[in-house]
Amino acid sequence: MNTFVNFAKKIYDTYPGLVNKSGLYELFTTAPYRSFYMKKIESKMEEFLNGAVTVEFEVTNHCNADCIMCPNSIMQRPSVRMQMDLFKRVVDELAAENLPLIKFVFAGIGEPTLDPQLPEKIAYLKAKIPKVPVQLTTNASLLTEKKSKDLIEAGLDRVMISFNGTTKESYEAVMGHMSYEKTMANLMTFLSQRKDGKPHLTISCVRLDANSKDFERLEEFWKEKGVQVDGFKTPIPFNRGGDKMKYKSRWTMPKPTAPRHFYPCRMMAENMLIHPNGTVVLCFVDYEEKHVMGQFGKDTLRQIMQKKREWFERHKKGDFSHTPLCKNCSFMREQVVSWWKDSYF
């Protein structure tokens, strides 16, 4: 089934208008498919509710980029950094519960490498929960030789580089005031520190009209640079539960328009996003903390997981009244096939 999902994604990537014009999308909202699909969803959800989740740390919500598809620039939430004592408290509780975690990710709506304690936090994670891989998602602009060395020596297993263009023009059109030359130089510095292909490298390039010409030769571009890339991600942008961002992308999915378009969201299920103050939110769509599952320091991990179960049960019934962001989120359109994947992240 994962092969089918990859095939469907390839078709959509190549012919983004075909799904809507042909009515193929409606096949995934019919009663027979829904009945079959919900069995898969419930089975997968039990794994997540038993602790097989990705824990995402937003160690800071401050960012040095101004990407056209990201709402960081319009965010009203104060820019803060996760204090080390809170981070350790969260990790200690996760370690005590001994959950079958998928991985740890340093990401969120900010740039994690702006946190000067990031290497220390990675090292603490690896010491406490060594078997769970640790991933960093970064725009690579701040990866100096020292910072790169510190991150890798701390035990970083994977890195996902958000590099949204293969030319100076397309990259800077997407990333705002970021310098193509400087970021590329820092990325190469980081890669020169890798040993035996570690950390595992994924290049992410969001599909926008501003960089649409880059995708045909994306893999060749990095190969010509002599970079060993272990995987590529070319996600489609989504509206973060609203229509506030002004970008253009022929790949953008429309908002759900009818109850049959709603399935429980895998993002809410598989991901546990922890903001710098310890708050666990719905998902990374909820950058203003409107839908909170709990807060470390006030609520226990088990209480937060119980809230996740309660929200899933409501989503399963098509009840999104408690999370109105979902009703307007174009990401919900992806849920018609996303639960077939082995992993979303």
JOKA-V637511 format. One record per residue. N is the residue number from 0. RES is the residue in one letter. PHI is phi in degrees with one decimal (none if undefined). OMEGA is omega in whole degrees, -180 to 180 (* if undefined). Layout:
N&RES&PHI&OMEGA / N&RES&PHI&OMEGA
This chain:
0&M&none&178 / 1&N&-63.7&177 / 2&T&-64.2&178 / 3&F&-63.0&180 / 4&V&-62.4&179 / 5&N&-64.6&177 / 6&F&-65.4&180 / 7&A&-62.4&179 / 8&K&-65.6&179 / 9&K&-62.7&179 / 10&I&-62.1&-178 / 11&Y&-67.1&179 / 12&D&-62.8&-176 / 13&T&-80.0&-178 / 14&Y&-127.2&-173 / 15&P&-61.1&-178 / 16&G&-86.1&-174 / 17&L&-64.0&-176 / 18&V&-59.3&-177 / 19&N&-75.9&-177 / 20&K&-69.6&-177 / 21&S&-86.3&-177 / 22&G&81.3&-179 / 23&L&-61.4&-178 / 24&Y&-60.3&-177 / 25&E&-65.1&178 / 26&L&-62.3&-178 / 27&F&-83.9&179 / 28&T&-115.4&-179 / 29&T&-74.7&-177 / 30&A&-59.4&-180 / 31&P&-60.4&179 / 32&Y&-65.2&-178 / 33&R&-59.9&-180 / 34&S&-62.1&180 / 35&F&-66.5&-176 / 36&Y&-68.3&-178 / 37&M&-63.0&177 / 38&K&-64.7&177 / 39&K&-64.7&-179 / 40&I&-61.2&-178 / 41&E&-64.4&179 / 42&S&-64.8&-180 / 43&K&-68.2&-178 / 44&M&-64.3&178 / 45&E&-61.5&176 / 46&E&-62.3&-180 / 47&F&-64.6&-178 / 48&L&-69.5&176 / 49&N&-88.7&173 / 50&G&108.2&179 / 51&A&-82.2&-177 / 52&V&-122.3&171 / 53&T&-94.3&178 / 54&V&-95.5&-177 / 55&E&-109.8&178 / 56&F&-99.4&169 / 57&E&-93.9&-175 / 58&V&-72.3&171 / 59&T&-153.5&175 / 60&N&-106.0&174 / 61&H&-87.6&-180 / 62&C&-140.3&180 / 63&N&-96.8&177 / 64&A&-107.1&178 / 65&D&-140.9&-176 / 66&C&-65.2&-173 / 67&I&-68.0&-178 / 68&M&-99.8&-175 / 69&C&-107.2&-178 / 70&P&-84.0&-178 / 71&N&-55.7&-176 / 72&S&-69.8&180 / 73&I&-109.2&-179 / 74&M&-64.6&178 / 75&Q&-90.8&-180 / 76&R&-63.6&-179 / 77&P&-59.2&178 / 78&S&-79.4&-178 / 79&V&-138.0&179 / 80&R&-124.7&179 / 81&M&-71.2&180 / 82&Q&-72.9&-174 / 83&M&-63.3&-179 / 84&D&-66.1&177 / 85&L&-67.6&179 / 86&F&-57.0&-180 / 87&K&-64.1&180 / 88&R&-61.9&179 / 89&V&-64.8&-179 / 90&V&-62.3&180 / 91&D&-61.1&-180 / 92&E&-69.9&177 / 93&L&-63.4&179 / 94&A&-65.3&-179 / 95&A&-65.1&-179 / 96&E&-78.2&177 / 97&N&53.6&-180 / 98&L&-76.7&178 / 99&P&-80.5&-174 / 100&L&-62.3&178 / 101&I&-79.7&178 / 102&K&-170.3&173 / 103&F&-106.6&179 / 104&V&-131.1&171 / 105&F&-99.7&-176 / 106&A&-155.4&-177 / 107&G&85.8&-176 / 108&I&-90.2&180 / 109&G&-106.9&177 / 110&E&-100.5&-173 / 111&P&-58.2&-176 / 112&T&-73.0&172 / 113&L&-75.5&178 / 114&D&-85.0&-178 / 115&P&-65.4&180 / 116&Q&-94.8&-176 / 117&L&-58.3&178 / 118&P&-59.0&179 / 119&E&-64.0&-180 / 120&K&-69.4&177 / 121&I&-62.8&180 / 122&A&-62.1&180 / 123&Y&-65.8&177 / 124&L&-60.1&-177 / 125&K&-65.9&179 / 126&A&-74.9&-176 / 127&K&-84.4&-177 / 128&I&-133.9&-170 / 129&P&-67.1&-174 / 130&K&-82.4&-178 / 131&V&-94.4&-178 / 132&P&-63.8&-180 / 133&V&-115.6&-178 / 134&Q&-120.2&174 / 135&L&-115.0&172 / 136&T&-107.1&-172 / 137&T&-146.9&174 / 138&N&-86.1&172 / 139&A&71.7&-174 / 140&S&-69.0&-175 / 141&L&-109.2&-176 / 142&L&-82.7&174 / 143&T&-68.8&-179 / 144&E&-60.6&-179 / 145&K&-66.8&-179 / 146&K&-63.9&179 / 147&S&-60.5&-180 / 148&K&-62.9&-180 / 149&D&-62.3&-179 / 150&L&-65.6&-178 / 151&I&-68.0&179 / 152&E&-68.0&178 / 153&A&-69.2&177 / 154&G&115.2&-180 / 155&L&-59.5&-177 / 156&D&-94.8&-175 / 157&R&-139.8&174 / 158&V&-137.0&174 / 159&M&-113.5&-178 / 160&I&-96.8&175 / 161&S&-86.1&-179 / 162&F&-124.0&-165 / 163&N&-94.2&177 / 164&G&160.0&180 / 165&T&-108.3&176 / 166&T&-122.8&178 / 167&K&-57.6&-176 / 168&E&-65.3&-177 / 169&S&-70.8&-180 / 170&Y&-61.1&-177 / 171&E&-73.1&175 / 172&A&-67.4&180 / 173&V&-88.4&-170 / 174&M&-88.3&178 / 175&G&77.7&-173 / 176&H&-87.7&179 / 177&M&-70.9&179 / 178&S&-93.3&179 / 179&Y&-60.1&-176 / 180&E&-65.4&-178 / 181&K&-65.1&-179 / 182&T&-65.1&179 / 183&M&-61.4&180 / 184&A&-63.6&179 / 185&N&-67.7&177 / 186&L&-62.9&179 / 187&M&-64.1&176 / 188&T&-62.7&179 / 189&F&-60.8&-177 / 190&L&-65.0&179 / 191&S&-69.7&-180 / 192&Q&-88.1&-179 / 193&R&-66.5&177 / 194&K&-127.6&179 / 195&D&56.3&176 / 196&G&72.9&179 / 197&K&-119.3&7 / 198&P&-73.0&173 / 199&H&-58.7&-174 / 200&L&-112.9&172 / 201&T&-121.9&174 / 202&I&-101.5&178 / 203&S&-112.3&179 / 204&C&-139.0&-177 / 205&V&-69.9&-176 / 206&R&-81.9&179 / 207&L&-131.7&177 / 208&D&-63.8&-177 / 209&A&-64.3&180 / 210&N&-124.4&-173 / 211&S&-61.3&-178 / 212&K&-77.9&-175 / 213&D&-83.8&-168 / 214&F&-73.7&-178 / 215&E&-62.1&-178 / 216&R&-118.6&-176 / 217&L&-59.6&-178 / 218&E&-68.1&179 / 219&E&-64.8&-180 / 220&F&-57.2&-178 / 221&W&-74.0&177 / 222&K&-65.2&179 / 223&E&-66.0&176 / 224&K&-77.7&-178 / 225&G&78.5&-177 / 226&V&-95.2&175 / 227&Q&-83.1&180 / 228&V&-98.9&-178 / 229&D&-86.8&180 / 230&G&-169.8&178 / 231&F&-122.2&172 / 232&K&-126.4&178 / 233&T&-127.4&-176 / 234&P&-68.2&174 / 235&I&-87.1&-180 / 236&P&-73.5&177 / 237&F&-141.4&-166 / 238&N&-89.5&177 / 239&R&53.4&176 / 240&G&81.9&-180 / 241&G&-164.3&-177 / 242&D&-128.3&-174 / 243&K&-82.0&-176 / 244&M&-84.9&-177 / 245&K&-108.9&177 / 246&Y&-140.4&178 / 247&K&-122.2&177 / 248&S&-152.7&179 / 249&R&-68.3&-178 / 250&W&-93.2&-176 / 251&T&-60.9&176 / 252&M&-79.7&178 / 253&P&-73.4&177 / 254&K&-69.4&173 / 255&P&-60.9&-178 / 256&T&-123.4&-178 / 257&A&-149.3&-179 / 258&P&-53.6&-177 / 259&R&-68.7&179 / 260&H&-80.7&-174 / 261&F&-97.0&168 / 262&Y&-121.0&174 / 263&P&-54.4&-175 / 264&C&-85.7&-180 / 265&R&-66.9&179 / 266&M&-60.6&179 / 267&M&-63.0&-175 / 268&A&-82.8&-170 / 269&E&-83.1&-174 / 270&N&-106.2&171 / 271&M&-117.5&-175 / 272&L&-92.5&-177 / 273&I&-110.7&180 / 274&H&-76.0&-176 / 275&P&-57.1&179 / 276&N&-91.9&180 / 277&G&90.9&-180 / 278&T&-72.5&175 / 279&V&-103.2&-174 / 280&V&-107.4&-179 / 281&L&-49.7&180 / 282&C&-175.3&-177 / 283&F&-76.3&168 / 284&V&-67.6&-174 / 285&D&-86.7&-176 / 286&Y&-74.6&178 / 287&E&-101.8&178 / 288&E&59.5&178 / 289&K&-87.3&-177 / 290&H&-125.5&-171 / 291&V&-102.8&177 / 292&M&-84.6&-179 / 293&G&161.6&-180 / 294&Q&-144.2&177 / 295&F&-61.7&-174 / 296&G&102.9&176 / 297&K&-115.3&-179 / 298&D&-115.4&177 / 299&T&-83.1&177 / 300&L&-59.8&180 / 301&R&-63.8&178 / 302&Q&-66.2&179 / 303&I&-67.3&178 / 304&M&-65.9&177 / 305&Q&-66.7&177 / 306&K&-63.9&177 / 307&K&-60.8&178 / 308&R&-63.7&-180 / 309&E&-62.0&179 / 310&W&-67.7&178 / 311&F&-62.7&-180 / 312&E&-59.7&178 / 313&R&-72.6&177 / 314&H&-61.7&-179 / 315&K&-61.0&179 / 316&K&-87.8&-179 / 317&G&80.7&-179 / 318&D&-98.9&179 / 319&F&-114.3&-177 / 320&S&-64.6&-180 / 321&H&-84.1&179 / 322&T&-133.3&-176 / 323&P&-60.3&176 / 324&L&-57.2&-177 / 325&C&-62.9&-175 / 326&K&-65.3&-178 / 327&N&-110.7&-174 / 328&C&-90.0&179 / 329&S&-68.2&177 / 330&F&-62.5&180 / 331&M&-62.2&178 / 332&R&-64.9&-180 / 333&E&-70.4&-174 / 334&Q&-69.4&180 / 335&V&-68.8&177 / 336&V&-135.2&-169 / 337&S&-64.0&-178 / 338&W&-74.4&176 / 339&W&-78.2&-176 / 340&K&-68.5&176 / 341&D&-66.5&177 / 342&S&-151.8&178 / 343&Y&-81.1&-174 / 344&F&-89.6&*
